[in-house]
Amino acid sequence: NAGDWAMAGGGSYVHSLSPDFKLGLAFGSYFGLGIDYNDNWVGRYYVTEAEFITVGFNPAAAYRINDWLSVGGGISMVYAELDQKAAINNALDALPDGELEMKDDDIGYGFNLGLLFEPLEGTRFGISYRSKVDIEFEDVLSIKGLGPTLQAALGGLTGSEVDLEMNIPQMVMTSAYHELTDWLAITANIGWQEWSDFGKSDITISSDTTTSFTQDRNYKDTWHFALGMQYQISDPWLVRAGIAYDKSPVDDDDRTPDLPLDRQIRYAAGADYEWDDNLTIGFAYEYMDAGDAEIDQFRGPLAGRLKGEYDTNEVHFFVFN
């Protein structure tokens, strides 16, 4: 169990220049990962801790062309932070484990576009595109506690600068909203994300000599499907529920414990209470079943073989707005 509690949040602001022209600003996390395994766990020579945090700022503008068509676009500014640690096996010298760590942050840029169609009152269709964002991490590799044998073999890496380039994947999302009655509406999403690009990282290690290579995690593009409903119980109360499915971006043979991603099934429910004309309070809960995430990796005799699956692989989201 590598999970823990994590706080996240977001917000948005819209300013009307005219009834048809709006300016906006939104901020929040694109996506992220935080895992913290026990220092003595069997896969510690693969990873002990990994944290990948993103926060995006998105100024945008939107214009309603006519009664049934609106367009929008914005600039994405994404702050990303990476912190990853792994143990080093000093068994050859009968010494305790050493530690390897890389930590850095960066800011990347992208853009997003959207179209909104409303052919009938109470029926809307949308499509949005978000570009990829290039992120580059640079850090002097921190290696602690090497035994004499590994010091002789790997000592040249101490103080080396590591340059890691990765891409936050581009995505396309289509959505629909339809009011069946004055009190009941259904919603749906279909999305695509280019995880195959995220899985390819360009790595450069600079020390006495410089080595560059591309690590390919063999990720695959993914599809997202979701279906939901919202029901107006009474004037102040609106309840929502939905289910979503995301394909796994990686096969069992390529999955690693720093990104234990599998197919995802999400169940969510929530409610909004309209306190008055100027204030609505909402809360929601989401349960994410992330599958077994089977792993079978072998990285030589020092790291050993890591094989198994996650007996509990789930995330609980508690939301207030």
Phi and psi in degrees as GROMACS dihedral restraints (atoms count N, CA, C in turn):
[ dihedral_restraints ]
;  ai    aj    ak    al  type     phi  dphi    fc
    3     4     5     6     1  -103.3    20    10
    4     5     6     7     1    13.2    20    10
    6     7     8     9     1   -89.3    20    10
    7     8     9    10     1   164.8    20    10
    9    10    11    12     1  -162.6    20    10
   10    11    12    13     1   173.0    20    10
   12    13    14    15     1   -74.7    20    10
   13    14    15    16     1   144.9    20    10
   15    16    17    18     1  -145.0    20    10
   16    17    18    19     1   139.8    20    10
   18    19    20    21     1   -97.1    20    10
   19    20    21    22     1   141.4    20    10
   21    22    23    24     1  -147.5    20    10
   22    23    24    25     1   161.4    20    10
   24    25    26    27     1  -166.6    20    10
   25    26    27    28     1   175.0    20    10
   27    28    29    30     1  -167.5    20    10
   28    29    30    31     1   170.1    20    10
   30    31    32    33     1  -164.2    20    10
   31    32    33    34     1   168.3    20    10
   33    34    35    36     1  -151.7    20    10
   34    35    36    37     1   156.3    20    10
   36    37    38    39     1  -140.0    20    10
   37    38    39    40     1   137.4    20    10
   39    40    41    42     1  -125.1    20    10
   40    41    42    43     1   133.3    20    10
   42    43    44    45     1  -121.1    20    10
   43    44    45    46     1   128.2    20    10
   45    46    47    48     1   -92.2    20    10
   46    47    48    49     1   113.4    20    10
   48    49    50    51     1   -80.0    20    10
   49    50    51    52     1   -29.6    20    10
   51    52    53    54     1  -158.1    20    10
   52    53    54    55     1   172.5    20    10
   54    55    56    57     1   -58.9    20    10
   55    56    57    58     1   -23.3    20    10
   57    58    59    60     1  -111.1    20    10
   58    59    60    61     1    -5.2    20    10
   60    61    62    63     1  -127.6    20    10
   61    62    63    64     1   121.9    20    10
   63    64    65    66     1  -126.3    20    10
   64    65    66    67     1   146.7    20    10
   66    67    68    69     1  -114.0    20    10
   67    68    69    70     1   145.5    20    10
   69    70    71    72     1  -143.9    20    10
   70    71    72    73     1   163.9    20    10
   72    73    74    75     1  -145.0    20    10
   73    74    75    76     1   127.8    20    10
   75    76    77    78     1  -129.3    20    10
   76    77    78    79     1   149.2    20    10
   78    79    80    81     1  -142.2    20    10
   79    80    81    82     1   151.6    20    10
   81    82    83    84     1   163.9    20    10
   82    83    84    85     1   177.4    20    10
   84    85    86    87     1   -83.4    20    10
   85    86    87    88     1   135.3    20    10
   87    88    89    90     1   -65.6    20    10
   88    89    90    91     1   -63.0    20    10
   90    91    92    93     1  -166.1    20    10
   91    92    93    94     1   172.4    20    10
   93    94    95    96     1  -167.5    20    10
   94    95    96    97     1   175.8    20    10
   96    97    98    99     1  -150.8    20    10
   97    98    99   100     1   136.2    20    10
   99   100   101   102     1  -143.3    20    10
  100   101   102   103     1   115.4    20    10
  102   103   104   105     1  -130.9    20    10
  103   104   105   106     1   144.4    20    10
  105   106   107   108     1  -143.4    20    10
  106   107   108   109     1    95.1    20    10
  108   109   110   111     1   -82.7    20    10
  109   110   111   112     1   163.5    20    10
  111   112   113   114     1   -65.8    20    10
  112   113   114   115     1   141.2    20    10
  114   115   116   117     1   -62.3    20    10
  115   116   117   118     1   -18.4    20    10
  117   118   119   120     1  -106.4    20    10
  118   119   120   121     1    11.7    20    10
  120   121   122   123     1   -70.9    20    10
  121   122   123   124     1   159.9    20    10
  123   124   125   126     1   -64.0    20    10
  124   125   126   127     1   -25.0    20    10
  126   127   128   129     1  -101.2    20    10
  127   128   129   130     1    24.2    20    10
  129   130   131   132     1   -65.4    20    10
  130   131   132   133     1   -20.6    20    10
  132   133   134   135     1   -83.2    20    10
  133   134   135   136     1    -3.0    20    10
  135   136   137   138     1   -97.2    20    10
  136   137   138   139     1   -49.1    20    10
  138   139   140   141     1  -165.3    20    10
  139   140   141   142     1   144.1    20    10
  141   142   143   144     1  -113.4    20    10
  142   143   144   145     1   -40.3    20    10
  144   145   146   147     1  -139.6    20    10
  145   146   147   148     1   145.3    20    10
  147   148   149   150     1  -149.6    20    10
  148   149   150   151     1   131.0    20    10
  150   151   152   153     1  -138.3    20    10
  151   152   153   154     1   123.5    20    10
  153   154   155   156     1  -129.3    20    10
  154   155   156   157     1   110.4    20    10
  156   157   158   159     1  -116.9    20    10
  157   158   159   160     1   136.7    20    10
  159   160   161   162     1  -130.0    20    10
  160   161   162   163     1   142.5    20    10
  162   163   164   165     1  -135.2    20    10
  163   164   165   166     1   124.6    20    10
  165   166   167   168     1  -110.8    20    10
  166   167   168   169     1   141.4    20    10
  168   169   170   171     1  -115.7    20    10
  169   170   171   172     1   129.3    20    10
  171   172   173   174     1  -135.4    20    10
  172   173   174   175     1    89.0    20    10
  174   175   176   177     1   -71.0    20    10
  175   176   177   178     1   142.2    20    10
  177   178   179   180     1  -149.8    20    10
  178   179   180   181     1   165.3    20    10
  180   181   182   183     1  -139.7    20    10
  181   182   183   184     1   148.1    20    10
  183   184   185   186     1  -141.2    20    10
  184   185   186   187     1   146.2    20    10
  186   187   188   189     1  -138.0    20    10
  187   188   189   190     1   131.3    20    10
  189   190   191   192     1   -91.1    20    10
  190   191   192   193     1   110.7    20    10
  192   193   194   195     1   -72.4    20    10
  193   194   195   196     1   -44.3    20    10
  195   196   197   198     1  -153.8    20    10
  196   197   198   199     1  -167.3    20    10
  198   199   200   201     1   -65.0    20    10
  199   200   201   202     1   -21.4    20    10
  201   202   203   204     1  -119.4    20    10
  202   203   204   205     1    -0.6    20    10
  204   205   206   207     1  -138.0    20    10
  205   206   207   208     1   129.2    20    10
  207   208   209   210     1  -130.2    20    10
  208   209   210   211     1   148.3    20    10
  210   211   212   213     1  -128.0    20    10
  211   212   213   214     1   154.9    20    10
  213   214   215   216     1  -154.5    20    10
  214   215   216   217     1   165.0    20    10
  216   217   218   219     1  -168.0    20    10
  217   218   219   220     1   161.5    20    10
  219   220   221   222     1  -161.4    20    10
  220   221   222   223     1   172.4    20    10
  222   223   224   225     1  -110.2    20    10
  223   224   225   226     1   130.8    20    10
  225   226   227   228     1  -100.2    20    10
  226   227   228   229     1   126.6    20    10
  228   229   230   231     1  -118.7    20    10
  229   230   231   232     1   114.6    20    10
  231   232   233   234     1  -117.7    20    10
  232   233   234   235     1   121.0    20    10
  234   235   236   237     1   -91.7    20    10
  235   236   237   238     1   129.4    20    10
  237   238   239   240     1  -129.5    20    10
  238   239   240   241     1   142.4    20    10
  240   241   242   243     1  -132.7    20    10
  241   242   243   244     1   133.2    20    10
  243   244   245   246     1  -123.1    20    10
  244   245   246   247     1   133.2    20    10
  246   247   248   249     1  -142.5    20    10
  247   248   249   250     1   114.4    20    10
  249   250   251   252     1  -134.7    20    10
  250   251   252   253     1   135.8    20    10
  252   253   254   255     1  -130.5    20    10
  253   254   255   256     1   150.3    20    10
  255   256   257   258     1  -147.9    20    10
  256   257   258   259     1   153.0    20    10
  258   259   260   261     1   -83.8    20    10
  259   260   261   262     1   155.7    20    10
  261   262   263   264     1  -115.6    20    10
  262   263   264   265     1   128.1    20    10
  264   265   266   267     1   -80.6    20    10
  265   266   267   268     1   112.5    20    10
  267   268   269   270     1  -102.1    20    10
  268   269   270   271     1    28.1    20    10
  270   271   272   273     1   -61.1    20    10
  271   272   273   274     1   -28.9    20    10
  273   274   275   276     1   -63.2    20    10
  274   275   276   277     1   -25.4    20    10
  276   277   278   279     1  -110.4    20    10
  277   278   279   280     1     9.6    20    10
  279   280   281   282     1    53.2    20    10
  280   281   282   283     1    41.6    20    10
  282   283   284   285     1  -116.5    20    10
  283   284   285   286     1   161.5    20    10
  285   286   287   288     1   -61.5    20    10
  286   287   288   289     1   164.1    20    10
  288   289   290   291     1   -62.1    20    10
  289   290   291   292     1   145.8    20    10
  291   292   293   294     1   -90.9    20    10
  292   293   294   295     1  -170.2    20    10
  294   295   296   297     1  -144.2    20    10
  295   296   297   298     1   141.3    20    10
  297   298   299   300     1  -120.9    20    10
  298   299   300   301     1   135.7    20    10
  300   301   302   303     1  -142.0    20    10
  301   302   303   304     1   142.3    20    10
  303   304   305   306     1  -130.2    20    10
  304   305   306   307     1   132.9    20    10
  306   307   308   309     1  -147.6    20    10
  307   308   309   310     1   129.5    20    10
  309   310   311   312     1  -166.0    20    10
  310   311   312   313     1   170.6    20    10
  312   313   314   315     1  -138.0    20    10
  313   314   315   316     1   164.9    20    10
  315   316   317   318     1  -159.5    20    10
  316   317   318   319     1   165.4    20    10
  318   319   320   321     1  -122.4    20    10
  319   320   321   322     1   128.0    20    10
  321   322   323   324     1  -119.9    20    10
  322   323   324   325     1   166.1    20    10
  324   325   326   327     1  -132.5    20    10
  325   326   327   328     1   148.2    20    10
  327   328   329   330     1  -157.4    20    10
  328   329   330   331     1  -163.1    20    10
  330   331   332   333     1  -148.6    20    10
  331   332   333   334     1   165.7    20    10
  333   334   335   336     1  -143.0    20    10
  334   335   336   337     1   147.6    20    10
  336   337   338   339     1  -133.8    20    10
  337   338   339   340     1   153.3    20    10
  339   340   341   342     1  -153.4    20    10
  340   341   342   343     1   152.0    20    10
  342   343   344   345     1  -128.9    20    10
  343   344   345   346     1   141.9    20    10
  345   346   347   348     1  -130.7    20    10
  346   347   348   349     1   122.8    20    10
  348   349   350   351     1  -110.3    20    10
  349   350   351   352     1   137.7    20    10
  351   352   353   354     1  -133.5    20    10
  352   353   354   355     1    79.8    20    10
  354   355   356   357     1   -66.9    20    10
  355   356   357   358     1   -29.8    20    10
  357   358   359   360     1  -135.9    20    10
  358   359   360   361     1   153.7    20    10
  360   361   362   363     1   -63.2    20    10
  361   362   363   364     1   126.0    20    10
  363   364   365   366     1    89.4    20    10
  364   365   366   367     1     3.7    20    10
  366   367   368   369     1  -131.1    20    10
  367   368   369   370     1   123.9    20    10
  369   370   371   372     1  -135.4    20    10
  370   371   372   373     1   145.5    20    10
  372   373   374   375     1  -129.8    20    10
  373   374   375   376     1   137.3    20    10
  375   376   377   378     1  -132.8    20    10
  376   377   378   379     1   153.0    20    10
  378   379   380   381     1  -140.8    20    10
  379   380   381   382     1   133.6    20    10
  381   382   383   384     1  -133.4    20    10
  382   383   384   385     1   148.6    20    10
  384   385   386   387     1  -127.7    20    10
  385   386   387   388     1   134.4    20    10
  387   388   389   390     1  -124.5    20    10
  388   389   390   391     1   124.6    20    10
  390   391   392   393     1   -74.0    20    10
  391   392   393   394     1   164.9    20    10
  393   394   395   396     1   -71.2    20    10
  394   395   396   397     1   158.4    20    10
  396   397   398   399     1  -127.1    20    10
  397   398   399   400     1   123.1    20    10
  399   400   401   402     1   -82.9    20    10
  400   401   402   403     1   129.1    20    10
  402   403   404   405     1  -123.6    20    10
  403   404   405   406     1   137.6    20    10
  405   406   407   408     1  -129.9    20    10
  406   407   408   409     1   123.3    20    10
  408   409   410   411     1  -107.4    20    10
  409   410   411   412     1   132.8    20    10
  411   412   413   414     1  -129.8    20    10
  412   413   414   415     1   129.3    20    10
  414   415   416   417     1  -156.2    20    10
  415   416   417   418     1   149.2    20    10
  417   418   419   420     1   -79.1    20    10
  418   419   420   421     1   121.0    20    10
  420   421   422   423     1   -61.5    20    10
  421   422   423   424     1   125.3    20    10
  423   424   425   426     1   -95.9    20    10
  424   425   426   427     1   115.9    20    10
  426   427   428   429     1  -124.2    20    10
  427   428   429   430     1   121.2    20    10
  429   430   431   432     1  -123.6    20    10
  430   431   432   433     1   147.7    20    10
  432   433   434   435     1    70.3    20    10
  433   434   435   436     1    30.2    20    10
  435   436   437   438     1   -70.5    20    10
  436   437   438   439     1   135.3    20    10
  438   439   440   441     1   -73.9    20    10
  439   440   441   442     1   167.3    20    10
  441   442   443   444     1   -57.0    20    10
  442   443   444   445     1   -39.3    20    10
  444   445   446   447     1   -65.4    20    10
  445   446   447   448     1   -49.1    20    10
  447   448   449   450     1   -71.7    20    10
  448   449   450   451     1   -28.7    20    10
  450   451   452   453     1   -61.5    20    10
  451   452   453   454     1   -39.1    20    10
  453   454   455   456     1   -68.7    20    10
  454   455   456   457     1   -33.5    20    10
  456   457   458   459     1   -86.5    20    10
  457   458   459   460     1   -36.5    20    10
  459   460   461   462     1  -116.8    20    10
  460   461   462   463     1     2.3    20    10
  462   463   464   465     1   -57.1    20    10
  463   464   465   466     1   -27.6    20    10
  465   466   467   468     1   -66.4    20    10
  466   467   468   469     1   -17.9    20    10
  468   469   470   471     1   -82.0    20    10
  469   470   471   472     1   -19.4    20    10
  471   472   473   474     1   -62.2    20    10
  472   473   474   475     1   127.3    20    10
  474   475   476   477     1    82.9    20    10
  475   476   477   478     1     3.2    20    10
  477   478   479   480     1   -72.1    20    10
  478   479   480   481     1   148.6    20    10
  480   481   482   483     1   -95.3    20    10
  481   482   483   484     1   128.7    20    10
  483   484   485   486     1  -108.0    20    10
  484   485   486   487     1   129.3    20    10
  486   487   488   489     1  -115.0    20    10
  487   488   489   490     1   114.3    20    10
  489   490   491   492     1  -118.5    20    10
  490   491   492   493     1   118.8    20    10
  492   493   494   495     1  -110.5    20    10
  493   494   495   496     1   131.6    20    10
  495   496   497   498     1  -143.6    20    10
  496   497   498   499     1   165.6    20    10
  498   499   500   501     1  -121.2    20    10
  499   500   501   502     1   129.8    20    10
  501   502   503   504     1   -72.9    20    10
  502   503   504   505     1   125.2    20    10
  504   505   506   507     1   -66.7    20    10
  505   506   507   508     1   147.2    20    10
  507   508   509   510     1   -74.2    20    10
  508   509   510   511     1   157.9    20    10
  510   511   512   513     1  -149.9    20    10
  511   512   513   514     1   153.6    20    10
  513   514   515   516     1  -128.6    20    10
  514   515   516   517     1   134.5    20    10
  516   517   518   519     1  -132.3    20    10
  517   518   519   520     1   129.3    20    10
  519   520   521   522     1  -110.6    20    10
  520   521   522   523     1   147.6    20    10
  522   523   524   525     1  -146.8    20    10
  523   524   525   526     1   159.4    20    10
  525   526   527   528     1  -143.8    20    10
  526   527   528   529     1   147.5    20    10
  528   529   530   531     1  -139.8    20    10
  529   530   531   532     1   129.6    20    10
  531   532   533   534     1  -143.1    20    10
  532   533   534   535     1   128.4    20    10
  534   535   536   537     1   -88.7    20    10
  535   536   537   538     1   113.9    20    10
  537   538   539   540     1   -75.1    20    10
  538   539   540   541     1   -38.5    20    10
  540   541   542   543     1  -142.2    20    10
  541   542   543   544     1  -176.5    20    10
  543   544   545   546     1   -67.3    20    10
  544   545   546   547     1   -18.0    20    10
  546   547   548   549     1  -120.4    20    10
  547   548   549   550     1    -1.9    20    10
  549   550   551   552     1  -134.5    20    10
  550   551   552   553     1   129.9    20    10
  552   553   554   555     1  -135.4    20    10
  553   554   555   556     1   151.8    20    10
  555   556   557   558     1  -117.9    20    10
  556   557   558   559     1   151.6    20    10
  558   559   560   561     1  -134.8    20    10
  559   560   561   562     1   157.1    20    10
  561   562   563   564     1  -155.5    20    10
  562   563   564   565     1   149.5    20    10
  564   565   566   567     1  -133.4    20    10
  565   566   567   568     1   146.2    20    10
  567   568   569   570     1  -134.7    20    10
  568   569   570   571     1   126.8    20    10
  570   571   572   573     1  -136.3    20    10
  571   572   573   574     1   160.4    20    10
  573   574   575   576     1  -134.8    20    10
  574   575   576   577     1   137.7    20    10
  576   577   578   579     1  -132.9    20    10
  577   578   579   580     1   138.2    20    10
  579   580   581   582     1   -90.0    20    10
  580   581   582   583     1    70.2    20    10
  582   583   584   585     1   -69.0    20    10
  583   584   585   586     1   -20.7    20    10
  585   586   587   588     1   -60.9    20    10
  586   587   588   589     1   -32.2    20    10
  588   589   590   591     1   -75.0    20    10
  589   590   591   592     1   -38.5    20    10
  591   592   593   594     1   -61.7    20    10
  592   593   594   595     1   -32.9    20    10
  594   595   596   597     1   -73.3    20    10
  595   596   597   598     1    -9.3    20    10
  597   598   599   600     1  -104.5    20    10
  598   599   600   601     1   115.6    20    10
  600   601   602   603     1  -119.0    20    10
  601   602   603   604     1   129.9    20    10
  603   604   605   606     1   -87.9    20    10
  604   605   606   607     1   123.6    20    10
  606   607   608   609     1  -122.6    20    10
  607   608   609   610     1   131.5    20    10
  609   610   611   612     1  -126.4    20    10
  610   611   612   613     1   128.6    20    10
  612   613   614   615     1  -113.6    20    10
  613   614   615   616     1   118.4    20    10
  615   616   617   618     1  -112.1    20    10
  616   617   618   619     1   117.5    20    10
  618   619   620   621     1  -141.0    20    10
  619   620   621   622     1  -127.6    20    10
  621   622   623   624     1   -64.7    20    10
  622   623   624   625     1   -34.3    20    10
  624   625   626   627     1  -124.9    20    10
  625   626   627   628     1   159.8    20    10
  627   628   629   630     1  -111.4    20    10
  628   629   630   631     1   128.9    20    10
  630   631   632   633     1  -122.1    20    10
  631   632   633   634     1   130.2    20    10
  633   634   635   636     1  -124.6    20    10
  634   635   636   637     1   139.9    20    10
  636   637   638   639     1  -158.3    20    10
  637   638   639   640     1   164.2    20    10
  639   640   641   642     1  -110.8    20    10
  640   641   642   643     1   121.4    20    10
  642   643   644   645     1   -89.5    20    10
  643   644   645   646     1   121.6    20    10
  645   646   647   648     1  -111.0    20    10
  646   647   648   649     1   111.8    20    10
  648   649   650   651     1   -81.7    20    10
  649   650   651   652     1     2.4    20    10
  651   652   653   654     1    59.3    20    10
  652   653   654   655     1    40.7    20    10
  654   655   656   657     1   -74.1    20    10
  655   656   657   658     1   157.6    20    10
  657   658   659   660     1  -123.0    20    10
  658   659   660   661     1   153.5    20    10
  660   661   662   663     1   -64.2    20    10
  661   662   663   664     1   150.3    20    10
  663   664   665   666     1  -121.7    20    10
  664   665   666   667     1   158.6    20    10
  666   667   668   669     1  -120.1    20    10
  667   668   669   670     1   146.6    20    10
  669   670   671   672     1  -125.6    20    10
  670   671   672   673     1   134.4    20    10
  672   673   674   675     1  -132.4    20    10
  673   674   675   676     1   135.9    20    10
  675   676   677   678     1  -146.5    20    10
  676   677   678   679     1   148.6    20    10
  678   679   680   681     1  -140.8    20    10
  679   680   681   682     1   134.7    20    10
  681   682   683   684     1  -146.9    20    10
  682   683   684   685     1   175.4    20    10
  684   685   686   687     1  -147.8    20    10
  685   686   687   688     1   156.4    20    10
  687   688   689   690     1  -135.7    20    10
  688   689   690   691     1   141.1    20    10
  690   691   692   693     1  -132.8    20    10
  691   692   693   694     1   125.5    20    10
  693   694   695   696     1   -87.9    20    10
  694   695   696   697     1    99.6    20    10
  696   697   698   699     1   -66.5    20    10
  697   698   699   700     1   -46.6    20    10
  699   700   701   702     1  -153.1    20    10
  700   701   702   703     1  -176.1    20    10
  702   703   704   705     1   -57.3    20    10
  703   704   705   706     1   -43.3    20    10
  705   706   707   708     1   -87.5    20    10
  706   707   708   709     1   -18.4    20    10
  708   709   710   711     1  -110.7    20    10
  709   710   711   712     1   128.1    20    10
  711   712   713   714     1  -127.1    20    10
  712   713   714   715     1   123.7    20    10
  714   715   716   717     1  -110.7    20    10
  715   716   717   718     1   150.8    20    10
  717   718   719   720     1  -134.6    20    10
  718   719   720   721     1   152.6    20    10
  720   721   722   723     1  -153.9    20    10
  721   722   723   724     1   154.0    20    10
  723   724   725   726     1  -168.7    20    10
  724   725   726   727     1   169.0    20    10
  726   727   728   729     1  -139.5    20    10
  727   728   729   730     1   144.4    20    10
  729   730   731   732     1  -140.7    20    10
  730   731   732   733     1   153.3    20    10
  732   733   734   735     1  -134.4    20    10
  733   734   735   736     1   132.2    20    10
  735   736   737   738     1  -124.6    20    10
  736   737   738   739     1   133.4    20    10
  738   739   740   741     1   -68.6    20    10
  739   740   741   742     1   157.1    20    10
  741   742   743   744     1   -74.8    20    10
  742   743   744   745     1   137.0    20    10
  744   745   746   747     1   -82.4    20    10
  745   746   747   748     1    -1.2    20    10
  747   748   749   750     1  -149.4    20    10
  748   749   750   751     1   144.2    20    10
  750   751   752   753     1   -78.5    20    10
  751   752   753   754     1   163.7    20    10
  753   754   755   756     1   -59.1    20    10
  754   755   756   757     1   -36.5    20    10
  756   757   758   759     1   -67.9    20    10
  757   758   759   760     1   -20.8    20    10
  759   760   761   762     1  -109.1    20    10
  760   761   762   763     1    -3.8    20    10
  762   763   764   765     1   -72.5    20    10
  763   764   765   766     1   139.8    20    10
  765   766   767   768     1  -124.0    20    10
  766   767   768   769     1   157.4    20    10
  768   769   770   771     1   -73.9    20    10
  769   770   771   772     1   -11.6    20    10
  771   772   773   774     1   -80.8    20    10
  772   773   774   775     1   -21.6    20    10
  774   775   776   777     1  -135.7    20    10
  775   776   777   778     1    74.5    20    10
  777   778   779   780     1   -78.0    20    10
  778   779   780   781     1    62.4    20    10
  780   781   782   783     1   -89.1    20    10
  781   782   783   784     1   133.5    20    10
  783   784   785   786     1  -134.7    20    10
  784   785   786   787     1  -172.6    20    10
  786   787   788   789     1   -63.2    20    10
  787   788   789   790     1   151.2    20    10
  789   790   791   792     1  -125.3    20    10
  790   791   792   793     1   133.3    20    10
  792   793   794   795     1  -121.1    20    10
  793   794   795   796     1   125.7    20    10
  795   796   797   798     1  -118.1    20    10
  796   797   798   799     1   138.3    20    10
  798   799   800   801     1  -123.5    20    10
  799   800   801   802     1   131.0    20    10
  801   802   803   804     1  -141.2    20    10
  802   803   804   805     1   150.6    20    10
  804   805   806   807     1  -151.3    20    10
  805   806   807   808     1   149.0    20    10
  807   808   809   810     1  -165.2    20    10
  808   809   810   811     1   178.1    20    10
  810   811   812   813     1  -150.2    20    10
  811   812   813   814     1   148.7    20    10
  813   814   815   816     1  -118.4    20    10
  814   815   816   817     1   139.8    20    10
  816   817   818   819     1  -119.9    20    10
  817   818   819   820     1   119.4    20    10
  819   820   821   822     1   -84.5    20    10
  820   821   822   823     1    97.3    20    10
  822   823   824   825     1   -63.7    20    10
  823   824   825   826     1   -47.7    20    10
  825   826   827   828     1  -156.4    20    10
  826   827   828   829     1  -168.0    20    10
  828   829   830   831     1   -65.2    20    10
  829   830   831   832     1   -20.7    20    10
  831   832   833   834     1  -110.0    20    10
  832   833   834   835     1    -2.7    20    10
  834   835   836   837     1  -143.9    20    10
  835   836   837   838     1   126.0    20    10
  837   838   839   840     1  -125.0    20    10
  838   839   840   841     1   132.2    20    10
  840   841   842   843     1  -111.9    20    10
  841   842   843   844     1   134.5    20    10
  843   844   845   846     1  -135.5    20    10
  844   845   846   847     1   156.1    20    10
  846   847   848   849     1  -147.4    20    10
  847   848   849   850     1   154.8    20    10
  849   850   851   852     1  -155.9    20    10
  850   851   852   853     1   160.7    20    10
  852   853   854   855     1  -133.5    20    10
  853   854   855   856     1   139.0    20    10
  855   856   857   858     1  -133.2    20    10
  856   857   858   859     1   135.6    20    10
  858   859   860   861     1  -112.4    20    10
  859   860   861   862     1   125.8    20    10
  861   862   863   864     1  -113.8    20    10
  862   863   864   865     1   118.2    20    10
  864   865   866   867     1   -94.0    20    10
  865   866   867   868     1   112.0    20    10
  867   868   869   870     1   -97.8    20    10
  868   869   870   871     1    15.7    20    10
  870   871   872   873     1    76.8    20    10
  871   872   873   874     1  -176.5    20    10
  873   874   875   876     1   -76.5    20    10
  874   875   876   877     1   -27.6    20    10
  876   877   878   879     1    50.6    20    10
  877   878   879   880     1    56.9    20    10
  879   880   881   882     1   -62.2    20    10
  880   881   882   883     1   141.2    20    10
  882   883   884   885     1  -129.8    20    10
  883   884   885   886     1   136.7    20    10
  885   886   887   888     1  -146.9    20    10
  886   887   888   889     1    93.4    20    10
  888   889   890   891     1  -126.6    20    10
  889   890   891   892     1   144.8    20    10
  891   892   893   894     1  -137.3    20    10
  892   893   894   895     1   119.9    20    10
  894   895   896   897     1  -120.7    20    10
  895   896   897   898     1    40.5    20    10
  897   898   899   900     1    91.8    20    10
  898   899   900   901     1   172.1    20    10
  900   901   902   903     1   -66.6    20    10
  901   902   903   904     1   -28.9    20    10
  903   904   905   906     1   -75.3    20    10
  904   905   906   907     1   -40.8    20    10
  906   907   908   909     1   -81.2    20    10
  907   908   909   910     1   -31.3    20    10
  909   910   911   912     1    79.6    20    10
  910   911   912   913     1  -177.5    20    10
  912   913   914   915     1   -98.9    20    10
  913   914   915   916     1   133.9    20    10
  915   916   917   918     1  -117.0    20    10
  916   917   918   919     1   112.5    20    10
  918   919   920   921     1  -137.8    20    10
  919   920   921   922     1   132.9    20    10
  921   922   923   924     1   162.4    20    10
  922   923   924   925     1  -166.3    20    10
  924   925   926   927     1  -146.4    20    10
  925   926   927   928     1   166.5    20    10
  927   928   929   930     1   -91.0    20    10
  928   929   930   931     1   114.9    20    10
  930   931   932   933     1   -65.5    20    10
  931   932   933   934     1   -38.4    20    10
  933   934   935   936     1  -125.3    20    10
  934   935   936   937     1   114.4    20    10
  936   937   938   939     1  -135.1    20    10
  937   938   939   940     1    83.5    20    10
  939   940   941   942     1  -148.9    20    10
  940   941   942   943     1   159.2    20    10
  942   943   944   945     1  -132.6    20    10
  943   944   945   946     1   137.5    20    10
  945   946   947   948     1  -111.3    20    10
  946   947   948   949     1   126.1    20    10
  948   949   950   951     1  -111.0    20    10
  949   950   951   952     1   131.0    20    10
  951   952   953   954     1  -120.3    20    10
  952   953   954   955     1   121.8    20    10
  954   955   956   957     1  -124.1    20    10
  955   956   957   958     1   138.3    20    10
  957   958   959   960     1  -132.6    20    10
  958   959   960   961     1   136.5    20    10
